[in-house]
Amino acid sequence: MKSKQFQVKTIAFISMLGALSAVLMAINVPLPFAPTFLKFDISELPALFAGFFLGPASGGGVIAVKLLLKVLLQGTETAFVFPNRKEQSILPPFDGKALCLS
């Protein structure tokens, strides 16, 4: 009986597909007969292949490797600094009294 753990060969394949996907992120393919802001993201194809042939966990691993490489190579616009959600919330603050029935 096979164990459910990833083998070294599978992990290497996931990392190679993730690296290929990170390289393919640089290619922007505009869709014909569509608005200019719509682009076809060709970097999702290796994740789809991994998801279909190796299972959904492998497809998620390819996406995780791709996004990790993107953050390391391109950085982020906000440098992981998020706005204060309490001040920008459209809902009133929760005080806990709304759940009391008595």
TAWOFEN-V768331 format. One record per backbone hydrogen bond with DSSP energy under -1.0 kcal/mol. NH is the residue of the N-H (numbers start at 1). CO is the residue of the C=O. E is the energy in kcal/mol with one decimal. If there is no record, write none. Layout:
NH;CO;E + NH;CO;E
This chain:
11;7;-2.2 + 12;8;-2.4 + 13;9;-1.9 + 14;10;-2.4 + 15;11;-2.2 + 16;12;-2.2 + 17;13;-2.3 + 18;14;-2.1 + 19;15;-2.2 + 20;16;-2.4 + 21;17;-2.3 + 22;18;-2.0 + 23;19;-1.9 + 24;20;-2.2 + 26;23;-1.3 + 27;24;-1.4 + 29;40;-1.0 + 31;38;-1.2 + 38;35;-1.3 + 40;29;-3.3 + 42;40;-1.1 + 44;41;-1.1 + 45;42;-1.2 + 48;44;-2.1 + 49;45;-2.5 + 50;46;-2.4 + 51;47;-2.4 + 52;48;-2.3 + 53;49;-2.7 + 54;50;-2.4 + 59;55;-1.7 + 60;56;-2.2 + 61;57;-1.8 + 62;58;-2.2 + 63;59;-1.9 + 64;60;-2.3 + 65;61;-2.4 + 66;62;-2.3 + 67;63;-2.7 + 68;64;-2.2 + 69;65;-2.4 + 70;66;-2.1 + 71;67;-2.4 + 72;68;-2.1 + 73;69;-2.5 + 74;70;-2.9 + 81;78;-1.3 + 88;84;-1.0
